[in-house]
Amino acid sequence: MRFLNSFRCAFRGIGYCINHERNMRIHIVVALYVFAFSFFFHLNRTEYAVLFLTFAAVFMGELLNTSAETICNRMAEHYDPGIRKIKDLASGAVLMGALFSLGVAVCLFWKPESFQLMLTYFCENPGMIVLVAAATAISLIFIELGPLGVKDKLFRKKAERGKHRG
């Protein structure tokens, strides 16, 4: 039972980070787009493994950064140079992961013929452009509001409509 509880706690921590950290939502959206478009590049299993490890490194960095910020915020109510250094180091770790993930992206996706294939696909399937545009709009709302913000806005509007009817 304790084993299953550890998973529940871990998922609760991931959920907290997604709900409260805009940068985590940015990382998630970017990872989803990279994965979706990766099929145009015909990656092999090893290249997908590198890609998933890269996603994991950035996500773990953001989770650890959120942990460090949360601890620091509880430890010091006012400005403290030592706390600032800890927060700077933690956010620097995320930045390093994100920058190196760009290097991985260049290594995996620098295939001009695949970009041509992608362009041809979207020219031949204009409906897919609409789908990508809709997904982008939804992604931007998710990044800006987060799951809780979207839920709050939806339920607030539903409650307001109910008041107007009654």
Summary of the structure (lengths in Angstrom):
residues: 166
radius of gyration: 20.2
end to end distance: 47.3
largest distance: 60.5
contacts: 409
relative contact order: 0.10
helix: 92%
strand: 0%
